[in-house]
Amino acid sequence: MSALLNFEQTSFSFGDRTVIDRADFSISKGACTALIGPNGGGKTTLLRLAAGLLRASAGRVLFEGAEICEMPRREIATRIALVPQQLDVPFPFTVQQVVEQGRTPYLGMWGVLKVRDREAVERAIYLSDVGKLRNRIFNELSGGERQRVKIALGLAQEPHLLLLDEPTQNLDFGRQIELMTLIRALRADGINIFAAVHDLALIPGTFDSVVLISPYERIRLGAPEHILRSEILELAFQCPSPNWNFESEVYARKGIAL
């Protein structure tokens, strides 16, 4: 399977502090990949490098064979969508208006939505299941509803890669499970996903690969059963870890016996 996203000995520093140190891994087309690691360990920075919002201090990042930092910003926005942890909407925009913003990279001088743009918006709304919210004010929505709308905004860009920065942050467990169901549906629809995930128990059954980034060891990439192991997590998170069975854990929290 060909590579979609390549980090080639990629490093990034804020001043004298190295956040990403020689990241070297590839994500294949068709993958649904979770990004995990301790807080402050560089997950958001890695996603921003993948989105072309930051330039590597050393090495390079390639998307579909092209070096991201050499691509025009508008072209990147039609191929990669980053859904941030926080989306500030300073005006009383409706959900429909927020999702339509995803078509900005495609619009001409006058910024008028054409038939093709409206079709893309409707598909994004359908995939994210926010049709019943389209006339609601975005800032009046619940946390789970906002997350779905943010994902719809990203999908409206029709990206080849959807980047999600901790989409389950501040959601209760029920809304987390709903969001994982959405991610599985997007994956089944052929959308490539690379998502920072805080709750490791949500990974099995949704993600087929995991990138582990930690200041305490090298970056790892592998299947969930190879990465979500006590001896690996103890070192990466610098804390004792029980012998987790993550698949059993997530089902137990849903009240389902295995």
N, C-alpha and C positions, 0 to 999 in steps of 0.2 A: 504494500500500500504506500502510495507516494506521500511525501511530507507536505503538510500545510503550513506549519510554523516552525522555524528553526532558530534556536539560540546557539550561536557559535562563539564559544569562549567570551560570552558577553558579561561585562562588568558595568556597574553604575555606582557613582559616588555623589554624596551631598557634601561638598567641601572636602574635608579630610576623612569623612566617614564613609567607608565602603558598605553599600547596602546589598548589592548583587556582586558576587565574586565568581567570575569565570563560569557562568551558567552555560551548560553545553548539553542540549537535549532537543528532540524533535517531537512534534505532535502530528500524527497522521491525519489525513483526510478521513472523515467519517467518525472521528473519535469524540467521545464525551468525557472530558478530563477535569478532574477536581484538583484544585491547588490548595495545599494545606501547609501549615507552619505556625510557629508562635507569633503572637501579636508583635508588631514592629520588626518582623523578620524579613520583610521585603515583598509580601504578596501583592499589595497594591502597586508598588513600583514595577514589579514584573509585568503586571497587566498593562500598565501605562507604557512600558517599553513595547509590548506586543501591539498596542494600539497606535504606536508612532507618536505618542504625546511627549515622550522623553527620548533623548538621544543617548545611546550607550557611550560610556566613557572609554570603553575598549571592546574589541570584538564587534559583532554585528548581529542584527536580527533580520531574518528573511521571512517574507510571506509569499507563498506560492512562487518561490524562487527569486523574488525581487527584494532588494534591500529596502526595508521600510523607510529609513531616513532619507532615501533618495526619491521616494514617491511623492507626488503632489498631494497636499492635504485633502483636497476634494476627492481624489481617487481613493485614498485610504478610507474615507468616510463612506464610500459606496461598497467597500469590501470588508471592512471591520467595524463592528459596533461595540462600544464599551458602555455597559450599564453601570453607573457608579453607585456607591453606597447611598449617597445623598443627592437628590435632585431638587434644586431650589427653583421654584416657579413664582416669581415676584408679583404676577398678575393673576386675576381670577379666571384662568384659562380652564376650559372644559377638557375632559379626557380626549375628546375628538381633536381639539386644537393642539393638545400636547403631542399626541401620536403623529399628527400631520407634520410636526417639526422634523420628524425623521426623514422627510423627503427633501429637506433643504439642500443636500449636496447635488440633487438632480434638477433643481429649479433654475430657470433662466433668469434674465435680468429683472423681470417683473414679479417673480416669485409666485406665479399662478399655478395651482395644481391642475395638471392635465388628467385625462382619463386614466392613463397608466399609473400616475401617482395615486389617484383615488383607489384604484384596484389594489395597489400595494398596501395602502393604509387599511383598507377593509380586510385584507388577508391577515395583517398583523393583529388587528382587533379580534378577528375570529380565532387565530391560533392562541392568543393570550386569554381568550374568553372574557373580554371586558366590554362586550357589546352593550350589555345592560347598564354600563357605567358611562357611556359615551357623552351624555349630556350633564353629567355631574361635574362639579368643580374639583379639580385635582387636589387642591389643598384641603378639601373637606373629606377626603377618603381615609379609610383605615390604612394601617401599615401594609397589610397583605394586599389590599387593593392597589395601593401605590406601586408596590413591587411589580405587580402584573402590568400596570400601565407603563412603567419604565421599560419593561421587557418588550412591550408592544412598540414603544418608541424606537427601541433598537432594531426590532424586526422590520419596521417600516423602511429602514435603510436598505433592506434586502442584502444583508451582509453574507459573506462567505464564512465568517467567523464571528460568533457572539461571545463577548467577554462579559462575565458577571462578577462584580466585586462584592462578595459576601451577601448574596441576595436574600438569605434567611435572617440577616441581622435584625434583632429586636422583634422578631415574629414569635408568636406562641407556637406550641408544637403542632397544633392542627393546621395552622397556616404554613408551617414549614413543610409538612407532608403534602399539602396542596401544591406548593411550589415545586417540590421534587416531582410530583405527577406531571406538572406542566413541562418541566425540563425533559422528562422521558418522552412526552408527546412531541416536543420540538426535535428531539433526537430522532424519533421515528419518522419525522417529516424530512429528515436529511440535513438538519442544521448542525453545523459544527459548534461545539460549546466548550469553553475553557472558563471554569468558575472557581473563584476562591470560596472555600467552604469552611465554616468555623466548627460545626458539629460533625465530627467524624462518623457518627452513627448513621448519618443520612446518606453516606456515600454508597454502600453496597446496594445493588439493584438499580441504581441510577447511572453511576459513572463506571466506565470500563477501564479507566486508567487514572493514576494519581501522580501529581508532581509534588514532592515534599521539599520545601525550602526552609532552611534553618541556618542561623549564624554559627551553629555548633558542629556542622558537618557539611559535606558536599550535597548538592542537589541530587535527589533521586527521582526516577521515573519508573513506574511499573504498574502492574495490575493491583487492585485494592488488596487482594489477599497476600501480596508480596510486600506492600508498603505498610499496611495497618497491622503491624506486628509489635508486640510489647518491647522487644529489644531495640527496635528502630525508633519507636515513639519516645521511649525513655531518654534516649540521647538527644533527639531532635527538640523535645520540649523541656528537657532538663528537669524531669520529675519522675518519681516512681509511677509505673503504670501496671495495673492488674492485667491478667491474661484475658484481654477483651475478646469476645466473639461479637463483632460489630453487627453482623446480620441478625443474630439472636437479640441483641440489644435494641435495635430499632423496632423489631416486631414486638418485643416485650413492652416497649413504651407505647405501642399502639393497642396493647391489650390482646394480642394474638399469640397463641401458643404455637411453638414450632413442633 
